[in-house]
Amino acid sequence: MKIRRSNDIALIKSLDKICLPGCVWYPGEYWWVVWDGDTPVGYAGLAHSRQWQSTGYLCRAGIIPEYRGRGLQKRLIYVRIKLARKLGFVALVTDTRRNPSSANSLIACGFKLYEPQAPWSFVDANYWRLWL
């Protein structure tokens, strides 16, 4: 599987509808798509935080169901960490909601649970941060 940067928002939104049906779209500034040959099987986005300077937000990520469990989400987290460091970010933040698989991938990549002073997601969200 290859992970490539992408500006094809239509493709990314189509993957988003498959991977996260019913979720509200969040615009990112940097996008990646996972390819199995000519078939897109996952995606992830990174945005500048709306709340903190020098902080990135892991805004979206999804793997189509038949490709889950192969470590692709962790690979997508790592490519975003790499770019965040290159951009000079000091931290990355994100949130999960009723998603143990994503939470476990974040933990495996070094993220820690934390409580932001100004929560931005649902009341049952878990908030994650990685200092870079």
N, CA, C and O atoms as CSV, one atom per row, in Angstrom:
chain,resi,resn,atom,element,x,y,z
A,1,MET,N,N,0.847,-1.183,0.000
A,1,MET,CA,C,0.000,0.000,0.000
A,1,MET,C,C,0.890,1.242,0.000
A,1,MET,O,O,1.910,1.307,0.685
A,2,LYS,N,N,0.475,2.196,-0.771
A,2,LYS,CA,C,1.195,3.465,-0.887
A,2,LYS,C,C,0.345,4.574,-0.280
A,2,LYS,O,O,-0.875,4.597,-0.438
A,3,ILE,N,N,1.009,5.491,0.417
A,3,ILE,CA,C,0.341,6.680,0.943
A,3,ILE,C,C,0.901,7.863,0.170
A,3,ILE,O,O,2.112,8.071,0.107
A,4,ARG,N,N,-0.013,8.634,-0.420
A,4,ARG,CA,C,0.400,9.784,-1.218
A,4,ARG,C,C,-0.388,11.024,-0.795
A,4,ARG,O,O,-1.567,10.944,-0.450
A,5,ARG,N,N,0.296,12.171,-0.831
A,5,ARG,CA,C,-0.403,13.440,-0.612
A,5,ARG,C,C,-1.415,13.629,-1.724
A,5,ARG,O,O,-1.201,13.175,-2.848
A,6,SER,N,N,-2.519,14.298,-1.415
A,6,SER,CA,C,-3.571,14.487,-2.402
A,6,SER,C,C,-4.273,15.816,-2.205
A,6,SER,O,O,-4.451,16.277,-1.078
A,7,ASN,N,N,-4.667,16.426,-3.308
A,7,ASN,CA,C,-5.513,17.623,-3.282
A,7,ASN,C,C,-6.884,17.326,-3.871
A,7,ASN,O,O,-7.664,18.246,-4.120
A,8,ASP,N,N,-7.184,16.055,-4.095
A,8,ASP,CA,C,-8.439,15.647,-4.714
A,8,ASP,C,C,-9.528,15.556,-3.645
A,8,ASP,O,O,-9.823,14.474,-3.136
A,9,ILE,N,N,-10.115,16.693,-3.315
A,9,ILE,CA,C,-11.103,16.765,-2.241
A,9,ILE,C,C,-12.341,15.937,-2.568
A,9,ILE,O,O,-12.952,15.370,-1.663
A,10,ALA,N,N,-12.721,15.854,-3.833
A,10,ALA,CA,C,-13.882,15.031,-4.200
A,10,ALA,C,C,-13.621,13.561,-3.858
A,10,ALA,O,O,-14.500,12.882,-3.328
A,11,LEU,N,N,-12.425,13.075,-4.155
A,11,LEU,CA,C,-12.070,11.697,-3.814
A,11,LEU,C,C,-12.071,11.505,-2.303
A,11,LEU,O,O,-12.606,10.517,-1.800
A,12,ILE,N,N,-11.480,12.438,-1.589
A,12,ILE,CA,C,-11.385,12.333,-0.134
A,12,ILE,C,C,-12.777,12.369,0.496
A,12,ILE,O,O,-13.052,11.611,1.427
A,13,LYS,N,N,-13.650,13.231,0.003
A,13,LYS,CA,C,-15.022,13.282,0.532
A,13,LYS,C,C,-15.779,11.990,0.223
A,13,LYS,O,O,-16.611,11.556,1.020
A,14,SER,N,N,-15.498,11.376,-0.925
A,14,SER,CA,C,-16.174,10.110,-1.234
A,14,SER,C,C,-15.705,9.008,-0.285
A,14,SER,O,O,-16.508,8.181,0.147
A,15,LEU,N,N,-14.416,8.990,0.041
A,15,LEU,CA,C,-13.908,8.030,1.027
A,15,LEU,C,C,-14.496,8.320,2.405
A,15,LEU,O,O,-14.828,7.399,3.152
A,16,ASP,N,N,-14.621,9.595,2.734
A,16,ASP,CA,C,-15.168,10.006,4.021
A,16,ASP,C,C,-16.585,9.482,4.213
A,16,ASP,O,O,-16.941,9.043,5.306
A,17,LYS,N,N,-17.396,9.525,3.161
A,17,LYS,CA,C,-18.778,9.041,3.249
A,17,LYS,C,C,-18.837,7.542,3.510
A,17,LYS,O,O,-19.760,7.057,4.165
A,18,ILE,N,N,-17.849,6.806,2.997
A,18,ILE,CA,C,-17.786,5.360,3.216
A,18,ILE,C,C,-17.272,5.054,4.624
A,18,ILE,O,O,-17.829,4.216,5.334
A,19,CYS,N,N,-16.208,5.744,5.010
A,19,CYS,CA,C,-15.522,5.433,6.273
A,19,CYS,C,C,-16.213,6.016,7.498
A,19,CYS,O,O,-16.233,5.388,8.557
A,20,LEU,N,N,-16.768,7.189,7.367
A,20,LEU,CA,C,-17.385,7.883,8.507
A,20,LEU,C,C,-18.778,8.379,8.126
A,20,LEU,O,O,-19.029,9.584,8.132
A,21,PRO,N,N,-19.682,7.463,7.794
A,21,PRO,CA,C,-21.016,7.896,7.357
A,21,PRO,C,C,-21.733,8.687,8.443
A,21,PRO,O,O,-21.733,8.314,9.616
A,22,GLY,N,N,-22.333,9.771,8.027
A,22,GLY,CA,C,-23.105,10.583,8.958
A,22,GLY,C,C,-22.299,11.596,9.745
A,22,GLY,O,O,-22.872,12.394,10.487
A,23,CYS,N,N,-20.982,11.585,9.602
A,23,CYS,CA,C,-20.150,12.549,10.336
A,23,CYS,C,C,-20.054,13.858,9.564
A,23,CYS,O,O,-20.144,13.880,8.337
A,24,VAL,N,N,-19.872,14.929,10.291
A,24,VAL,CA,C,-19.753,16.254,9.690
A,24,VAL,C,C,-18.351,16.408,9.111
A,24,VAL,O,O,-17.361,16.097,9.774
A,25,TRP,N,N,-18.273,16.884,7.886
A,25,TRP,CA,C,-16.997,17.111,7.202
A,25,TRP,C,C,-16.207,18.212,7.903
A,25,TRP,O,O,-16.774,19.223,8.318
A,26,TYR,N,N,-14.909,18.015,8.033
A,26,TYR,CA,C,-14.020,19.022,8.607
A,26,TYR,C,C,-12.951,19.335,7.575
A,26,TYR,O,O,-12.218,18.432,7.171
A,27,PRO,N,N,-12.836,20.569,7.138
A,27,PRO,CA,C,-11.859,20.880,6.098
A,27,PRO,C,C,-10.433,20.864,6.641
A,27,PRO,O,O,-10.138,21.492,7.657
A,28,GLY,N,N,-9.580,20.161,5.975
A,28,GLY,CA,C,-8.168,20.143,6.321
A,28,GLY,C,C,-7.369,20.899,5.282
A,28,GLY,O,O,-7.887,21.264,4.227
A,29,GLU,N,N,-6.117,21.128,5.586
A,29,GLU,CA,C,-5.246,21.822,4.641
A,29,GLU,C,C,-4.306,20.869,3.925
A,29,GLU,O,O,-3.836,21.158,2.824
A,30,TYR,N,N,-4.036,19.742,4.548
A,30,TYR,CA,C,-3.118,18.749,3.988
A,30,TYR,C,C,-3.822,17.393,4.025
A,30,TYR,O,O,-4.397,17.009,5.043
A,31,TRP,N,N,-3.769,16.672,2.903
A,31,TRP,CA,C,-4.481,15.399,2.802
A,31,TRP,C,C,-3.583,14.316,2.233
A,31,TRP,O,O,-2.684,14.574,1.433
A,32,TRP,N,N,-3.857,13.093,2.673
A,32,TRP,CA,C,-3.174,11.904,2.168
A,32,TRP,C,C,-4.227,10.862,1.812
A,32,TRP,O,O,-5.287,10.786,2.433
A,33,VAL,N,N,-3.911,10.062,0.798
A,33,VAL,CA,C,-4.773,8.945,0.421
A,33,VAL,C,C,-3.921,7.685,0.416
A,33,VAL,O,O,-2.780,7.691,-0.048
A,34,VAL,N,N,-4.486,6.612,0.936
A,34,VAL,CA,C,-3.847,5.292,0.901
A,34,VAL,C,C,-4.353,4.578,-0.350
A,34,VAL,O,O,-5.557,4.521,-0.603
A,35,TRP,N,N,-3.420,4.038,-1.123
A,35,TRP,CA,C,-3.754,3.346,-2.369
A,35,TRP,C,C,-3.337,1.887,-2.301
A,35,TRP,O,O,-2.232,1.563,-1.865
A,36,ASP,N,N,-4.221,1.024,-2.730
A,36,ASP,CA,C,-3.908,-0.381,-2.981
A,36,ASP,C,C,-3.943,-0.524,-4.495
A,36,ASP,O,O,-5.001,-0.755,-5.080
A,37,GLY,N,N,-2.790,-0.386,-5.123
A,37,GLY,CA,C,-2.748,-0.319,-6.589
A,37,GLY,C,C,-3.445,0.946,-7.049
A,37,GLY,O,O,-3.026,2.051,-6.705
A,38,ASP,N,N,-4.505,0.789,-7.826
A,38,ASP,CA,C,-5.268,1.931,-8.325
A,38,ASP,C,C,-6.508,2.223,-7.487
A,38,ASP,O,O,-7.317,3.079,-7.846
A,39,THR,N,N,-6.658,1.515,-6.374
A,39,THR,CA,C,-7.853,1.648,-5.551
A,39,THR,C,C,-7.569,2.458,-4.287
A,39,THR,O,O,-6.711,2.074,-3.492
A,40,PRO,N,N,-8.281,3.580,-4.089
A,40,PRO,CA,C,-8.124,4.331,-2.838
A,40,PRO,C,C,-8.837,3.595,-1.706
A,40,PRO,O,O,-10.002,3.220,-1.838
A,41,VAL,N,N,-8.129,3.390,-0.590
A,41,VAL,CA,C,-8.707,2.602,0.509
A,41,VAL,C,C,-8.724,3.352,1.844
A,41,VAL,O,O,-9.245,2.829,2.829
A,42,GLY,N,N,-8.175,4.541,1.898
A,42,GLY,CA,C,-8.169,5.307,3.135
A,42,GLY,C,C,-7.669,6.713,2.890
A,42,GLY,O,O,-7.184,7.034,1.805
A,43,TYR,N,N,-7.791,7.540,3.897
A,43,TYR,CA,C,-7.393,8.942,3.789
A,43,TYR,C,C,-7.154,9.516,5.178
A,43,TYR,O,O,-7.561,8.933,6.183
A,44,ALA,N,N,-6.495,10.660,5.222
A,44,ALA,CA,C,-6.306,11.377,6.486
A,44,ALA,C,C,-6.001,12.832,6.186
A,44,ALA,O,O,-5.459,13.167,5.133
A,45,GLY,N,N,-6.362,13.698,7.140
A,45,GLY,CA,C,-6.136,15.120,6.977
A,45,GLY,C,C,-5.458,15.748,8.181
A,45,GLY,O,O,-5.516,15.236,9.299
A,46,LEU,N,N,-4.825,16.857,7.916
A,46,LEU,CA,C,-4.157,17.654,8.945
A,46,LEU,C,C,-4.518,19.112,8.686
A,46,LEU,O,O,-4.510,19.568,7.542
A,47,ALA,N,N,-4.832,19.833,9.746
A,47,ALA,CA,C,-5.154,21.259,9.648
A,47,ALA,C,C,-4.406,22.014,10.740
A,47,ALA,O,O,-3.980,21.428,11.734
A,48,HIS,N,N,-4.255,23.305,10.545
A,48,HIS,CA,C,-3.780,24.146,11.632
A,48,HIS,C,C,-4.899,24.226,12.663
A,48,HIS,O,O,-6.069,24.347,12.302
A,49,SER,N,N,-4.548,24.161,13.930
A,49,SER,CA,C,-5.553,24.278,14.989
A,49,SER,C,C,-6.225,25.645,14.910
A,49,SER,O,O,-5.579,26.658,14.639
A,50,ARG,N,N,-7.513,25.652,15.147
A,50,ARG,CA,C,-8.256,26.910,15.201
A,50,ARG,C,C,-8.109,27.584,16.561
A,50,ARG,O,O,-8.462,28.752,16.719
A,51,GLN,N,N,-7.581,26.837,17.557
A,51,GLN,CA,C,-7.487,27.372,18.918
A,51,GLN,C,C,-6.077,27.756,19.341
A,51,GLN,O,O,-5.901,28.675,20.141
A,52,TRP,N,N,-5.067,27.060,18.813
A,52,TRP,CA,C,-3.703,27.273,19.300
A,52,TRP,C,C,-2.733,27.464,18.147
A,52,TRP,O,O,-2.801,26.771,17.132
A,53,GLN,N,N,-1.835,28.412,18.323
A,53,GLN,CA,C,-0.776,28.610,17.342
A,53,GLN,C,C,0.215,27.464,17.431
A,53,GLN,O,O,0.360,26.841,18.483
A,54,SER,N,N,0.881,27.193,16.350
A,54,SER,CA,C,1.929,26.166,16.280
A,54,SER,C,C,1.422,24.784,16.673
A,54,SER,O,O,2.185,23.942,17.145
A,55,THR,N,N,0.129,24.562,16.473
A,55,THR,CA,C,-0.474,23.272,16.803
A,55,THR,C,C,-1.263,22.786,15.595
A,55,THR,O,O,-1.968,23.549,14.935
A,56,GLY,N,N,-1.123,21.500,15.330
A,56,GLY,CA,C,-1.885,20.893,14.253
A,56,GLY,C,C,-3.041,20.082,14.800
A,56,GLY,O,O,-3.018,19.626,15.943
A,57,TYR,N,N,-4.044,19.912,13.969
A,57,TYR,CA,C,-5.227,19.139,14.330
A,57,TYR,C,C,-5.375,17.993,13.341
A,57,TYR,O,O,-5.482,18.221,12.137
A,58,LEU,N,N,-5.383,16.757,13.844
A,58,LEU,CA,C,-5.654,15.600,12.994
A,58,LEU,C,C,-7.159,15.608,12.754
A,58,LEU,O,O,-7.933,15.137,13.587
A,59,CYS,N,N,-7.565,16.149,11.605
A,59,CYS,CA,C,-8.974,16.487,11.419
A,59,CYS,C,C,-9.834,15.338,10.928
A,59,CYS,O,O,-11.015,15.291,11.272
A,60,ARG,N,N,-9.324,14.439,10.170
A,60,ARG,CA,C,-10.114,13.326,9.644
A,60,ARG,C,C,-9.183,12.174,9.358
A,60,ARG,O,O,-7.999,12.370,9.084
A,61,ALA,N,N,-9.724,10.970,9.422
A,61,ALA,CA,C,-8.995,9.775,8.994
A,61,ALA,C,C,-9.999,8.650,8.864
A,61,ALA,O,O,-10.919,8.524,9.672
A,62,GLY,N,N,-9.817,7.849,7.857
A,62,GLY,CA,C,-10.696,6.707,7.690
A,62,GLY,C,C,-10.091,5.675,6.765
A,62,GLY,O,O,-9.379,6.001,5.815
A,63,ILE,N,N,-10.387,4.436,7.061
A,63,ILE,CA,C,-9.967,3.307,6.243
A,63,ILE,C,C,-11.243,2.549,5.876
A,63,ILE,O,O,-12.077,2.293,6.745
A,64,ILE,N,N,-11.407,2.187,4.606
A,64,ILE,CA,C,-12.620,1.460,4.243
A,64,ILE,C,C,-12.634,0.121,4.982
A,64,ILE,O,O,-11.582,-0.476,5.212
A,65,PRO,N,N,-13.819,-0.342,5.350
A,65,PRO,CA,C,-13.926,-1.488,6.265
A,65,PRO,C,C,-13.080,-2.710,5.908
A,65,PRO,O,O,-12.463,-3.295,6.799
A,66,GLU,N,N,-13.032,-3.107,4.665
A,66,GLU,CA,C,-12.299,-4.334,4.329
A,66,GLU,C,C,-10.782,-4.197,4.432
A,66,GLU,O,O,-10.069,-5.191,4.288
A,67,TYR,N,N,-10.270,-2.985,4.678
A,67,TYR,CA,C,-8.825,-2.769,4.830
A,67,TYR,C,C,-8.430,-2.438,6.272
A,67,TYR,O,O,-7.256,-2.191,6.549
A,68,ARG,N,N,-9.380,-2.431,7.169
A,68,ARG,CA,C,-9.074,-2.114,8.570
A,68,ARG,C,C,-8.299,-3.261,9.212
A,68,ARG,O,O,-8.382,-4.410,8.779
A,69,GLY,N,N,-7.548,-2.921,10.251
A,69,GLY,CA,C,-6.783,-3.931,10.980
A,69,GLY,C,C,-5.431,-4.232,10.368
A,69,GLY,O,O,-4.800,-5.224,10.732
A,70,ARG,N,N,-4.973,-3.402,9.448
A,70,ARG,CA,C,-3.687,-3.618,8.768
A,70,ARG,C,C,-2.630,-2.579,9.137
A,70,ARG,O,O,-1.557,-2.535,8.534
A,71,GLY,N,N,-2.938,-1.742,10.130
A,71,GLY,CA,C,-1.978,-0.726,10.558
A,71,GLY,C,C,-1.952,0.522,9.695
A,71,GLY,O,O,-1.048,1.345,9.837
A,72,LEU,N,N,-2.914,0.682,8.812
A,72,LEU,CA,C,-2.907,1.832,7.914
A,72,LEU,C,C,-3.172,3.142,8.646
A,72,LEU,O,O,-2.597,4.174,8.298
A,73,GLN,N,N,-4.032,3.112,9.651
A,73,GLN,CA,C,-4.292,4.345,10.388
A,73,GLN,C,C,-3.023,4.830,11.108
A,73,GLN,O,O,-2.747,6.029,11.144
A,74,LYS,N,N,-2.270,3.910,11.668
A,74,LYS,CA,C,-1.012,4.309,12.324
A,74,LYS,C,C,-0.060,4.924,11.313
A,74,LYS,O,O,0.595,5.924,11.605
A,75,ARG,N,N,0.021,4.340,10.138
A,75,ARG,CA,C,0.885,4.912,9.097
A,75,ARG,C,C,0.434,6.319,8.736
A,75,ARG,O,O,1.263,7.201,8.511
A,76,LEU,N,N,-0.876,6.530,8.680
A,76,LEU,CA,C,-1.386,7.874,8.384
A,76,LEU,C,C,-1.101,8.854,9.523
A,76,LEU,O,O,-0.854,10.034,9.275
A,77,ILE,N,N,-1.132,8.386,10.740
A,77,ILE,CA,C,-0.769,9.255,11.869
A,77,ILE,C,C,0.697,9.661,11.745
A,77,ILE,O,O,1.036,10.831,11.921
A,78,TYR,N,N,1.558,8.705,11.445
A,78,TYR,CA,C,2.990,9.003,11.349
A,78,TYR,C,C,3.320,9.980,10.221
A,78,TYR,O,O,4.198,10.826,10.393
A,79,VAL,N,N,2.634,9.889,9.054
A,79,VAL,CA,C,2.942,10.854,7.984
A,79,VAL,C,C,2.512,12.254,8.392
A,79,VAL,O,O,3.134,13.238,7.993
A,80,ARG,N,N,1.444,12.348,9.189
A,80,ARG,CA,C,1.004,13.667,9.653
A,80,ARG,C,C,1.939,14.210,10.726
A,80,ARG,O,O,2.185,15.415,10.775
A,81,ILE,N,N,2.463,13.343,11.582
A,81,ILE,CA,C,3.460,13.783,12.569
A,81,ILE,C,C,4.688,14.324,11.848
A,81,ILE,O,O,5.226,15.366,12.222
A,82,LYS,N,N,5.127,13.618,10.820
A,82,LYS,CA,C,6.318,14.039,10.064
A,82,LYS,C,C,6.115,15.424,9.458
A,82,LYS,O,O,6.997,16.276,9.565
A,83,LEU,N,N,4.966,15.663,8.824
A,83,LEU,CA,C,4.722,16.980,8.242
A,83,LEU,C,C,4.576,18.040,9.328
A,83,LEU,O,O,5.068,19.157,9.165
A,84,ALA,N,N,3.917,17.713,10.422
A,84,ALA,CA,C,3.748,18.678,11.509
A,84,ALA,C,C,5.104,19.164,12.031
A,84,ALA,O,O,5.285,20.352,12.300
A,85,ARG,N,N,6.041,18.247,12.169
A,85,ARG,CA,C,7.388,18.643,12.611
A,85,ARG,C,C,8.051,19.543,11.578
A,85,ARG,O,O,8.685,20.538,11.926
A,86,LYS,N,N,7.901,19.187,10.305
A,86,LYS,CA,C,8.484,19.986,9.228
A,86,LYS,C,C,7.889,21.395,9.208
A,86,LYS,O,O,8.590,22.362,8.910
A,87,LEU,N,N,6.598,21.512,9.524
A,87,LEU,CA,C,5.919,22.809,9.557
A,87,LEU,C,C,6.244,23.609,10.817
A,87,LEU,O,O,5.873,24.778,10.921
A,88,GLY,N,N,6.933,22.987,11.772
A,88,GLY,CA,C,7.301,23.685,13.003
A,88,GLY,C,C,6.244,23.659,14.082
A,88,GLY,O,O,6.322,24.435,15.035
A,89,PHE,N,N,5.260,22.791,13.961
A,89,PHE,CA,C,4.267,22.667,15.024
A,89,PHE,C,C,4.936,22.152,16.295
A,89,PHE,O,O,5.904,21.394,16.234
A,90,VAL,N,N,4.415,22.568,17.441
A,90,VAL,CA,C,4.939,22.088,18.718
A,90,VAL,C,C,4.078,20.969,19.289
A,90,VAL,O,O,4.505,20.242,20.186
A,91,ALA,N,N,2.852,20.837,18.758
A,91,ALA,CA,C,1.947,19.803,19.256
A,91,ALA,C,C,0.945,19.431,18.177
A,91,ALA,O,O,0.710,20.179,17.228
A,92,LEU,N,N,0.366,18.257,18.353
A,92,LEU,CA,C,-0.772,17.814,17.555
A,92,LEU,C,C,-1.899,17.464,18.520
A,92,LEU,O,O,-1.657,16.902,19.588
A,93,VAL,N,N,-3.119,17.794,18.144
A,93,VAL,CA,C,-4.287,17.432,18.938
A,93,VAL,C,C,-5.316,16.766,18.027
A,93,VAL,O,O,-5.293,16.927,16.807
A,94,THR,N,N,-6.203,16.024,18.646
A,94,THR,CA,C,-7.329,15.433,17.935
A,94,THR,C,C,-8.355,14.965,18.950
A,94,THR,O,O,-8.156,15.092,20.158
A,95,ASP,N,N,-9.444,14.428,18.448
A,95,ASP,CA,C,-10.465,13.889,19.343
A,95,ASP,C,C,-11.034,12.621,18.723
A,95,ASP,O,O,-11.030,12.443,17.505
A,96,THR,N,N,-11.522,11.752,19.589
A,96,THR,CA,C,-12.219,10.549,19.151
A,96,THR,C,C,-13.521,10.455,19.921
A,96,THR,O,O,-13.702,11.075,20.969
A,97,ARG,N,N,-14.412,9.667,19.372
A,97,ARG,CA,C,-15.718,9.504,20.015
A,97,ARG,C,C,-16.204,8.087,19.752
A,97,ARG,O,O,-16.488,7.715,18.613
A,98,ARG,N,N,-16.295,7.310,20.810
A,98,ARG,CA,C,-16.764,5.925,20.700
A,98,ARG,C,C,-16.013,5.157,19.610
A,98,ARG,O,O,-16.622,4.476,18.786
A,99,ASN,N,N,-14.692,5.276,19.617
A,99,ASN,CA,C,-13.888,4.644,18.576
A,99,ASN,C,C,-12.605,4.074,19.192
A,99,ASN,O,O,-11.545,4.689,19.077
A,100,PRO,N,N,-12.687,2.919,19.838
A,100,PRO,CA,C,-11.508,2.342,20.484
A,100,PRO,C,C,-10.359,2.054,19.516
A,100,PRO,O,O,-9.194,2.172,19.899
A,101,SER,N,N,-10.662,1.679,18.276
A,101,SER,CA,C,-9.590,1.391,17.316
A,101,SER,C,C,-8.745,2.632,17.053
A,101,SER,O,O,-7.516,2.566,17.055
A,102,SER,N,N,-9.409,3.763,16.826
A,102,SER,CA,C,-8.663,5.003,16.598
A,102,SER,C,C,-7.907,5.422,17.856
A,102,SER,O,O,-6.760,5.861,17.776
A,103,ALA,N,N,-8.550,5.287,19.014
A,103,ALA,CA,C,-7.884,5.631,20.270
A,103,ALA,C,C,-6.629,4.780,20.453
A,103,ALA,O,O,-5.580,5.296,20.837
A,104,ASN,N,N,-6.730,3.495,20.182
A,104,ASN,CA,C,-5.560,2.617,20.331
A,104,ASN,C,C,-4.457,2.975,19.349
A,104,ASN,O,O,-3.279,2.881,19.692
A,105,SER,N,N,-4.811,3.385,18.135
A,105,SER,CA,C,-3.790,3.809,17.168
A,105,SER,C,C,-3.085,5.072,17.656
A,105,SER,O,O,-1.865,5.191,17.541
A,106,LEU,N,N,-3.853,6.010,18.200
A,106,LEU,CA,C,-3.249,7.235,18.727
A,106,LEU,C,C,-2.303,6.921,19.881
A,106,LEU,O,O,-1.198,7.460,19.943
A,107,ILE,N,N,-2.731,6.056,20.790
A,107,ILE,CA,C,-1.881,5.669,21.921
A,107,ILE,C,C,-0.597,5.017,21.407
A,107,ILE,O,O,0.490,5.322,21.898
A,108,ALA,N,N,-0.712,4.136,20.438
A,108,ALA,CA,C,0.464,3.451,19.881
A,108,ALA,C,C,1.434,4.430,19.234
A,108,ALA,O,O,2.629,4.150,19.141
A,109,CYS,N,N,0.929,5.574,18.786
A,109,CYS,CA,C,1.773,6.584,18.142
A,109,CYS,C,C,2.239,7.666,19.116
A,109,CYS,O,O,2.849,8.651,18.699
A,110,GLY,N,N,1.958,7.493,20.408
A,110,GLY,CA,C,2.484,8.404,21.423
A,110,GLY,C,C,1.522,9.455,21.938
A,110,GLY,O,O,1.903,10.245,22.801
A,111,PHE,N,N,0.296,9.502,21.450
A,111,PHE,CA,C,-0.667,10.484,21.934
A,111,PHE,C,C,-1.130,10.120,23.340
A,111,PHE,O,O,-1.189,8.947,23.711
A,112,LYS,N,N,-1.454,11.146,24.108
A,112,LYS,CA,C,-1.957,10.974,25.473
A,112,LYS,C,C,-3.306,11.669,25.606
A,112,LYS,O,O,-3.550,12.706,24.989
A,113,LEU,N,N,-4.174,11.084,26.418
A,113,LEU,CA,C,-5.441,11.745,26.737
A,113,LEU,C,C,-5.174,13.035,27.497
A,113,LEU,O,O,-4.242,13.104,28.299
A,114,TYR,N,N,-5.983,14.055,27.251
A,114,TYR,CA,C,-5.891,15.286,28.037
A,114,TYR,C,C,-7.240,15.987,28.012
A,114,TYR,O,O,-8.110,15.658,27.206
A,115,GLU,N,N,-7.404,16.962,28.907
A,115,GLU,CA,C,-8.630,17.743,28.980
A,115,GLU,C,C,-8.331,19.181,28.568
A,115,GLU,O,O,-7.697,19.926,29.316
A,116,PRO,N,N,-8.785,19.569,27.382
A,116,PRO,CA,C,-8.544,20.954,26.969
A,116,PRO,C,C,-9.393,21.923,27.778
A,116,PRO,O,O,-10.483,21.575,28.230
A,117,GLN,N,N,-8.896,23.127,27.957
A,117,GLN,CA,C,-9.664,24.144,28.684
A,117,GLN,C,C,-10.927,24.529,27.922
A,117,GLN,O,O,-11.940,24.887,28.522
A,118,ALA,N,N,-10.857,24.453,26.585
A,118,ALA,CA,C,-12.008,24.795,25.755
A,118,ALA,C,C,-12.308,23.617,24.822
A,118,ALA,O,O,-11.876,23.606,23.670
A,119,PRO,N,N,-13.046,22.631,25.324
A,119,PRO,CA,C,-13.368,21.473,24.477
A,119,PRO,C,C,-14.097,21.908,23.202
A,119,PRO,O,O,-14.915,22.828,23.227
A,120,TRP,N,N,-13.790,21.238,22.095
A,120,TRP,CA,C,-14.346,21.643,20.812
A,120,TRP,C,C,-15.277,20.598,20.193
A,120,TRP,O,O,-15.860,20.846,19.138
A,121,SER,N,N,-15.423,19.456,20.819
A,121,SER,CA,C,-16.202,18.388,20.201
A,121,SER,C,C,-17.404,18.020,21.077
A,121,SER,O,O,-17.849,18.820,21.900
A,122,PHE,N,N,-17.915,16.820,20.895
A,122,PHE,CA,C,-19.077,16.344,21.634
A,122,PHE,C,C,-18.745,16.141,23.117
A,122,PHE,O,O,-17.578,15.998,23.484
A,123,VAL,N,N,-19.771,16.129,23.958
A,123,VAL,CA,C,-19.554,15.990,25.400
A,123,VAL,C,C,-18.931,14.636,25.750
A,123,VAL,O,O,-18.281,14.513,26.788
A,124,ASP,N,N,-19.117,13.624,24.906
A,124,ASP,CA,C,-18.530,12.314,25.188
A,124,ASP,C,C,-17.223,12.063,24.421
A,124,ASP,O,O,-16.770,10.923,24.320
A,125,ALA,N,N,-16.627,13.120,23.889
A,125,ALA,CA,C,-15.380,12.979,23.134
A,125,ALA,C,C,-14.193,12.762,24.068
A,125,ALA,O,O,-14.175,13.232,25.206
A,126,ASN,N,N,-13.222,12.049,23.561
A,126,ASN,CA,C,-11.913,11.935,24.207
A,126,ASN,C,C,-10.955,12.829,23.430
A,126,ASN,O,O,-10.966,12.848,22.199
A,127,TYR,N,N,-10.130,13.565,24.160
A,127,TYR,CA,C,-9.197,14.507,23.543
A,127,TYR,C,C,-7.776,13.968,23.693
A,127,TYR,O,O,-7.400,13.429,24.734
A,128,TRP,N,N,-7.003,14.131,22.627
A,128,TRP,CA,C,-5.662,13.563,22.550
A,128,TRP,C,C,-4.662,14.635,22.155
A,128,TRP,O,O,-4.971,15.536,21.375
A,129,ARG,N,N,-3.441,14.523,22.713
A,129,ARG,CA,C,-2.391,15.486,22.366
A,129,ARG,C,C,-1.051,14.745,22.294
A,129,ARG,O,O,-0.783,13.809,23.047
A,130,LEU,N,N,-0.239,15.205,21.365
A,130,LEU,CA,C,1.146,14.734,21.248
A,130,LEU,C,C,2.040,15.946,21.168
A,130,LEU,O,O,1.907,16.768,20.261
A,131,TRP,N,N,2.956,16.062,22.122
A,131,TRP,CA,C,3.970,17.120,22.056
A,131,TRP,C,C,5.045,16.672,21.075
A,131,TRP,O,O,5.517,15.537,21.141
A,132,LEU,N,N,5.429,17.559,20.170
A,132,LEU,CA,C,6.423,17.205,19.155
A,132,LEU,C,C,7.821,17.660,19.545
A,132,LEU,O,O,8.774,17.439,18.798
